[in-house]
Amino acid sequence: MNILILGSGGREHALAWAVMQNPKCDKLIVAPGNAGIEMIADCARIDIEDGGVVCNFVEENAIDFVIVGPEAPLAAGVADRLREAGVLVFGPSAEAAKLEASKSFTKEICDLAGAPTAGYGHFTDAEAAKSYIREQGAPIVVKADGLAAGKGVIVAMDEQTALEAIDDMFGGAFGGAGAEVVIEEFMEGEEASFFILCDGKTALPIGTAQDHKRVGEGDTGLNTGGMGAYSPAPVLTDEIAQKAMDEIIQPTMEQMAKKGTPYQGVLYAGLMIKDGQPRLVEYNVRFGDPECQVLMMRLGAQAMDLMHAAAEERLHEAQVNWADDHAITVVMAANGYPGSYEKGSVIKGLDTLPEDSKNMVFHAGTTAADGAITATGGRVLNVTARGATLQEARDRAYAMVDQIDWPEGFHRRDIGWRAL
């Protein structure tokens, strides 16, 4: 098969790495890709949010199967355009992608499905939103309704922070994403990520992970896109995962099908777990980043077969063959992230690191210029390792981190601390 992956981050490097291990992959192109992806696949510079452009590229390059990595092309309807053109694609329709693209849409689906989640209010007016905050008190969670690149969520521990978040959102800090807001009850417990493949009828759980969102050690400081992750997440036991399937995932799938927008692709459920009860924090309609990196490390070549089965509505025939192992990824980010940071610093030492089924550095924000790898993003590298235990995987990952020569970057030293 000739395969096209859309995206340019660490998630897409991990997807490409897994796909390349599958003998059914004859040729892989990633658009637009990054410096790390260029080492294992062809890269193409096209506008991945333009369905027409993507369809033309697919035809010109005899592509058999498209995997959509990030949420923006899905929300823009790229998967719809590909399906209309008769191309096999892994990723939901624009209407189904509203599970991530609109927080209020998700809340409505949860209400219909009876899925346990946080109490909420949905607002298009700043003053009404502020009144609700004063009524409810803090802590409270303020979310931009639309896509804000993982940054449109403010967990306000005091009322003033929540009110300021409303001013920021309605003031345009998150662009169009903040034109409407959802304000939620603050849920206590431990958060974990649950990943399910769906083909419109069948839902197949493919793994659990736990992300470290905060920039500082001990989960302190500003929220980020994620500073590291590990899999599996011990808090998401088999019993709790089954509860989540029965009470949250399956009822959601049924409601989506009833609306005439069956869900096909990966569904990433962020869950808050307290006293053995999962509640939905949010849905994402793509693999998490950096959770994808640890999942792909553990799944390997079968990941492509599973995604292909989802696209062909054959998930009822599929099963996931898990090794009894652990994986961890440590994000190396540019100094200053998640605030302003400089681009263009050179990263050294990558060429001496192992690259095999147990050790990989996935590139997120890099380019290759004049024989050197330079940093071009906020989150730049995902140093990822597998081991028989989480401690072994962690030791391996940090041994690689310590060999990377990049003074302009930083990382957390405590990834995996909750489980360890």
C-alpha positions as CSV (number, residue, x, y, z in Angstrom):
1,M,0.0,0.0,0.0
2,N,1.0,3.6,-0.6
3,I,0.2,5.6,2.5
4,L,0.0,9.3,3.2
5,I,0.1,10.7,6.8
6,L,-1.0,14.3,7.3
7,G,0.9,16.3,10.0
8,S,4.3,17.5,11.1
9,G,4.7,16.8,14.8
10,G,6.0,14.2,17.2
11,R,2.7,12.3,16.9
12,E,3.1,12.0,13.1
13,H,6.7,10.9,13.5
14,A,5.6,8.1,15.8
15,L,2.8,7.1,13.4
16,A,5.2,7.1,10.5
17,W,7.7,5.0,12.5
18,A,5.0,2.4,13.3
19,V,3.6,2.3,9.8
20,M,7.1,1.9,8.3
21,Q,7.6,-1.3,10.3
22,N,4.5,-2.9,8.6
23,P,5.4,-5.0,5.5
24,K,2.1,-3.9,3.9
25,C,3.5,-0.4,3.6
26,D,5.2,-0.1,0.2
27,K,5.7,3.7,0.2
28,L,5.1,6.3,2.9
29,I,4.7,10.1,2.3
30,V,4.2,12.5,5.2
31,A,2.9,16.0,4.6
32,P,4.5,18.3,5.6
33,G,6.7,16.2,8.0
34,N,9.7,17.4,9.9
35,A,13.5,16.7,10.0
36,G,13.1,13.4,11.9
37,I,10.3,12.1,9.6
38,E,12.5,13.0,6.5
39,M,15.0,10.3,7.7
40,I,12.4,7.5,7.3
41,A,9.9,8.7,4.7
42,D,9.3,11.1,1.9
43,C,8.0,14.5,2.9
44,A,5.7,16.8,0.8
45,R,4.9,20.5,1.3
46,I,1.2,20.8,0.7
47,D,-1.7,22.6,2.5
48,I,-3.1,19.8,4.6
49,E,-6.2,21.8,5.6
50,D,-7.3,22.1,2.0
51,G,-9.3,19.0,1.0
52,G,-9.0,19.7,-2.7
53,V,-5.2,20.0,-2.6
54,V,-5.0,16.8,-0.5
55,C,-7.3,14.9,-3.0
56,N,-5.2,16.0,-6.0
57,F,-2.0,15.0,-4.2
58,V,-3.5,11.5,-3.4
59,E,-4.5,11.0,-7.0
60,E,-1.1,12.1,-8.4
61,N,0.8,9.8,-6.0
62,A,-1.5,6.8,-6.2
63,I,-2.1,6.8,-2.5
64,D,-4.2,3.9,-1.1
65,F,-4.7,5.0,2.4
66,V,-4.6,8.4,4.3
67,I,-4.0,8.8,8.0
68,V,-4.9,12.2,9.4
69,G,-2.8,13.2,12.3
70,P,-3.9,16.6,13.7
71,E,-7.3,17.9,14.5
72,A,-7.3,21.0,12.2
73,P,-7.6,19.1,8.9
74,L,-10.4,17.0,10.4
75,A,-12.3,20.0,11.5
76,A,-11.8,21.5,8.0
77,G,-13.5,18.5,6.5
78,V,-10.4,16.9,4.7
79,A,-11.6,13.4,5.6
80,D,-15.0,14.1,4.1
81,R,-13.4,15.3,0.8
82,L,-11.2,12.2,0.6
83,R,-14.2,9.9,1.3
84,E,-16.2,11.7,-1.4
85,A,-13.3,11.0,-3.8
86,G,-13.4,7.3,-2.9
87,V,-10.2,7.3,-0.9
88,L,-9.8,5.2,2.2
89,V,-9.1,7.5,5.2
90,F,-8.5,7.1,8.9
91,G,-10.2,10.0,10.7
92,P,-13.7,11.3,11.4
93,S,-15.9,13.6,9.3
94,A,-16.0,17.3,10.1
95,E,-19.4,16.9,11.8
96,A,-18.1,14.0,14.0
97,A,-14.9,16.0,14.6
98,K,-17.0,18.5,16.5
99,L,-16.5,16.2,19.5
100,E,-13.2,18.1,19.8
101,A,-13.8,21.2,17.7
102,S,-16.8,22.3,20.0
103,K,-16.8,21.8,23.7
104,S,-20.5,22.6,23.8
105,F,-21.3,20.0,21.2
106,T,-19.6,17.3,23.3
107,K,-21.6,18.4,26.4
108,E,-24.8,18.1,24.4
109,I,-23.8,14.6,23.3
110,C,-22.9,13.6,26.9
111,D,-26.3,14.9,28.1
112,L,-28.1,12.8,25.5
113,A,-25.9,9.8,26.3
114,G,-26.2,10.1,30.0
115,A,-22.4,10.0,30.2
116,P,-20.9,11.1,33.5
117,T,-19.0,14.4,33.1
118,A,-18.6,17.8,34.8
119,G,-21.6,20.1,35.3
120,Y,-21.4,23.1,32.9
121,G,-22.7,26.3,31.4
122,H,-22.3,27.5,27.8
123,F,-22.0,31.2,27.0
124,T,-21.7,33.6,24.1
125,D,-21.7,36.7,26.3
126,A,-18.9,37.7,28.7
127,E,-21.1,39.3,31.4
128,A,-23.4,36.2,31.6
129,A,-20.3,34.0,31.8
130,K,-18.9,36.1,34.7
131,S,-22.2,36.0,36.5
132,Y,-22.1,32.2,36.3
133,I,-18.6,32.1,37.7
134,R,-19.6,34.4,40.7
135,E,-22.6,32.1,41.3
136,Q,-20.5,28.9,41.2
137,G,-17.3,30.1,42.9
138,A,-13.8,28.6,42.4
139,P,-12.1,26.4,41.7
140,I,-13.7,26.3,38.2
141,V,-12.6,25.5,34.7
142,V,-13.0,27.9,31.8
143,K,-12.7,26.5,28.2
144,A,-12.7,28.2,24.8
145,D,-15.4,26.3,22.9
146,G,-13.4,25.9,19.7
147,L,-10.0,24.5,18.7
148,A,-7.2,26.4,20.5
149,A,-4.2,24.1,19.9
150,G,-4.5,22.5,23.3
151,K,-4.2,25.8,25.1
152,G,-7.8,27.1,25.5
153,V,-8.4,25.6,29.0
154,I,-7.9,27.6,32.2
155,V,-8.1,25.7,35.5
156,A,-8.9,28.7,37.7
157,M,-8.2,28.0,41.4
158,D,-9.7,31.4,42.3
159,E,-12.5,33.6,41.0
160,Q,-10.3,36.4,39.8
161,T,-8.3,34.1,37.5
162,A,-11.6,32.7,36.0
163,L,-12.9,36.2,35.4
164,E,-9.6,37.2,33.7
165,A,-9.9,34.1,31.5
166,I,-13.3,35.3,30.3
167,D,-11.8,38.7,29.4
168,D,-9.0,37.0,27.5
169,M,-11.2,34.6,25.6
170,F,-13.8,37.1,24.6
171,G,-11.0,39.6,23.9
172,G,-9.6,37.4,21.2
173,A,-6.6,35.7,23.0
174,F,-7.6,32.4,21.3
175,G,-9.0,33.9,18.1
176,G,-12.3,32.5,16.9
177,A,-12.0,29.5,19.4
178,G,-12.9,31.9,22.3
179,A,-16.0,33.5,20.7
180,E,-18.0,31.0,22.9
181,V,-17.0,29.5,26.2
182,V,-17.9,26.5,28.3
183,I,-17.5,26.9,32.0
184,E,-17.2,23.6,33.9
185,E,-17.3,22.3,37.5
186,F,-13.8,21.5,38.7
187,M,-13.4,17.7,39.0
188,E,-11.1,16.2,41.5
189,G,-9.3,12.9,41.0
190,E,-6.5,11.6,38.8
191,E,-6.6,12.2,35.0
192,A,-5.7,9.6,32.4
193,S,-6.1,9.1,28.7
194,F,-8.1,6.3,27.1
195,F,-7.7,5.5,23.4
196,I,-10.4,3.7,21.4
197,L,-10.5,3.0,17.7
198,C,-14.0,3.3,16.1
199,D,-15.3,2.3,12.7
200,G,-18.9,3.8,13.1
201,K,-20.2,0.5,14.6
202,T,-17.5,-1.2,16.7
203,A,-15.3,0.5,19.4
204,L,-12.0,-1.2,20.2
205,P,-9.9,0.0,23.2
206,I,-6.2,0.2,22.2
207,G,-4.5,1.5,25.2
208,T,-4.1,3.9,28.1
209,A,-1.6,6.6,28.9
210,Q,-1.0,9.5,31.3
211,D,0.2,12.9,30.2
212,H,2.1,15.6,32.1
213,K,0.5,18.8,31.1
214,R,2.2,21.3,33.4
215,V,5.5,22.8,32.4
216,G,7.2,22.4,35.8
217,E,8.2,19.4,37.9
218,G,5.6,18.0,40.4
219,D,3.0,19.1,37.8
220,T,3.4,22.8,38.6
221,G,3.3,26.0,36.4
222,L,1.6,26.7,33.2
223,N,-0.4,24.2,31.1
224,T,1.4,23.0,27.9
225,G,0.6,20.7,25.1
226,G,2.3,18.0,27.2
227,M,5.8,17.6,28.7
228,G,5.9,13.8,28.7
229,A,3.7,10.7,29.0
230,Y,3.8,7.0,29.9
231,S,1.7,3.9,29.0
232,P,-0.1,2.0,30.4
233,A,-1.7,4.3,33.1
234,P,-2.0,2.2,36.3
235,V,-5.0,4.3,37.5
236,L,-7.0,3.1,34.5
237,T,-7.5,-0.5,35.6
238,D,-9.3,-3.0,33.4
239,E,-12.4,-2.6,35.5
240,I,-12.5,1.2,35.2
241,A,-11.7,1.0,31.5
242,Q,-14.7,-1.3,31.0
243,K,-16.9,1.2,33.0
244,A,-15.7,4.0,30.7
245,M,-16.6,1.9,27.7
246,D,-20.1,1.0,29.0
247,E,-21.0,4.4,30.5
248,I,-19.2,6.9,28.3
249,I,-17.8,5.6,25.0
250,Q,-20.5,3.2,23.7
251,P,-23.4,5.7,24.6
252,T,-21.4,8.4,22.8
253,M,-21.0,6.2,19.7
254,E,-24.7,5.4,19.7
255,Q,-25.7,9.1,19.9
256,M,-23.3,10.0,17.1
257,A,-24.8,7.2,14.9
258,K,-28.3,8.4,15.8
259,K,-27.4,11.9,14.6
260,G,-26.4,10.4,11.2
261,T,-22.7,11.2,11.9
262,P,-21.1,7.8,12.9
263,Y,-17.7,8.2,14.4
264,Q,-14.7,6.7,12.6
265,G,-11.1,7.1,13.6
266,V,-9.4,7.3,17.0
267,L,-11.4,8.6,19.9
268,Y,-9.2,9.9,22.8
269,A,-11.1,10.3,26.0
270,G,-9.6,12.3,28.7
271,L,-11.0,10.8,31.9
272,M,-11.0,12.0,35.6
273,I,-11.0,9.1,37.9
274,K,-12.0,9.2,41.6
275,D,-13.1,6.4,43.8
276,G,-13.1,4.0,40.9
277,Q,-15.6,6.1,38.8
278,P,-14.5,7.6,35.5
279,R,-15.9,10.9,34.3
280,L,-15.3,12.5,30.9
281,V,-13.1,15.6,30.9
282,E,-13.0,16.0,27.1
283,Y,-12.8,14.1,23.8
284,N,-10.1,14.6,21.2
285,V,-10.6,13.2,17.7
286,R,-6.9,12.3,17.1
287,F,-4.1,10.6,19.0
288,G,-2.7,12.7,21.9
289,D,0.7,14.2,21.5
290,P,2.8,13.0,23.3
291,E,0.6,10.0,24.3
292,C,0.7,8.7,20.7
293,Q,4.5,8.3,21.0
294,V,4.2,5.8,23.9
295,L,1.3,4.0,22.3
296,M,3.1,3.5,19.0
297,M,6.2,2.4,20.8
298,R,4.2,-0.4,22.4
299,L,1.9,-1.3,19.4
300,G,4.5,-1.2,16.6
301,A,3.6,-2.5,13.2
302,Q,0.1,-3.7,14.2
303,A,-1.0,0.0,14.6
304,M,-1.3,0.3,10.9
305,D,-3.4,-2.9,10.6
306,L,-5.7,-1.6,13.3
307,M,-6.2,1.8,11.7
308,H,-6.8,0.2,8.3
309,A,-9.4,-2.1,9.9
310,A,-11.1,1.0,11.4
311,A,-11.2,2.7,8.0
312,E,-12.6,-0.4,6.3
313,E,-15.2,-1.0,9.1
314,R,-13.6,-4.3,10.0
315,L,-12.9,-3.6,13.7
316,H,-15.2,-6.5,14.8
317,E,-12.5,-8.8,13.3
318,A,-9.5,-7.0,14.9
319,Q,-7.8,-7.5,18.2
320,V,-4.9,-5.7,19.9
321,N,-1.9,-7.8,20.8
322,W,-0.2,-6.0,23.8
323,A,3.2,-6.9,25.0
324,D,3.4,-6.8,28.8
325,D,5.6,-3.8,28.8
326,H,5.8,-0.1,29.5
327,A,6.8,3.0,27.5
328,I,7.7,6.6,28.5
329,T,8.4,9.7,26.5
330,V,10.2,12.9,27.7
331,V,9.5,16.1,25.9
332,M,12.5,18.4,25.3
333,A,11.2,22.0,24.7
334,A,12.7,25.3,23.8
335,N,13.6,27.6,26.7
336,G,10.7,29.9,27.4
337,Y,8.0,27.5,26.3
338,P,5.0,27.6,26.7
339,G,5.6,31.4,26.5
340,S,7.7,33.0,23.8
341,Y,10.8,31.1,22.7
342,E,13.6,31.5,20.1
343,K,13.8,29.3,17.0
344,G,16.9,28.2,15.1
345,S,19.2,26.8,17.8
346,V,21.2,23.7,16.8
347,I,20.7,20.3,18.5
348,K,23.7,18.0,18.7
349,G,24.3,14.4,19.7
350,L,21.2,12.9,18.1
351,D,23.2,10.9,15.6
352,T,24.9,8.9,18.4
353,L,21.6,7.6,20.0
354,P,20.1,4.2,19.4
355,E,17.1,3.8,17.1
356,D,15.3,0.5,17.5
357,S,12.1,-1.0,18.9
358,K,13.0,0.1,22.4
359,N,14.6,3.5,21.9
360,M,13.5,6.3,19.6
361,V,13.8,10.1,19.5
362,F,10.6,11.4,17.7
363,H,11.0,14.9,16.3
364,A,8.3,17.4,16.9
365,G,9.5,20.9,16.0
366,T,12.7,20.4,13.9
367,T,14.1,21.2,10.5
368,A,17.3,20.1,8.8
369,A,19.6,22.8,7.5
370,D,23.2,22.6,6.3
371,G,23.7,19.2,7.8
372,A,22.4,20.2,11.2
373,I,19.1,19.7,13.1
374,T,17.6,23.0,14.3
375,A,14.7,23.7,16.7
376,T,11.8,25.4,15.1
377,G,9.0,24.7,17.6
378,G,8.1,25.0,21.3
379,R,8.1,21.3,21.9
380,V,11.0,20.0,19.9
381,L,11.9,16.4,20.7
382,N,10.1,13.3,22.3
383,V,12.8,11.0,23.7
384,T,10.9,7.7,24.0
385,A,11.8,4.3,25.4
386,R,10.3,0.9,26.2
387,G,11.1,-1.5,29.1
388,A,9.8,-4.5,31.0
389,T,9.0,-2.0,33.8
390,L,8.2,1.7,33.8
391,Q,11.4,2.3,35.8
392,E,13.5,0.5,33.1
393,A,11.8,2.5,30.3
394,R,12.3,5.7,32.3
395,D,16.0,5.0,32.9
396,R,16.5,4.3,29.3
397,A,14.7,7.5,28.2
398,Y,16.7,9.8,30.5
399,A,20.0,8.1,29.5
400,M,19.2,9.3,26.0
401,V,18.1,12.8,27.1
402,D,21.4,13.2,28.9
403,Q,23.4,12.5,25.7
404,I,21.6,15.3,23.7
405,D,23.6,18.5,23.6
406,W,21.1,21.4,23.4
407,P,21.7,24.2,25.9
408,E,18.7,26.2,24.5
409,G,16.3,23.5,25.6
410,F,14.8,22.1,28.8
411,H,12.8,19.1,30.0
412,R,11.2,17.8,33.2
413,R,13.1,15.1,35.2
414,D,10.1,13.6,36.9
415,I,8.0,12.1,34.0
416,G,6.2,9.0,35.3
417,W,6.3,10.2,39.0
418,R,2.7,9.3,39.7
419,A,3.1,5.7,38.7
420,L,6.5,5.3,40.3
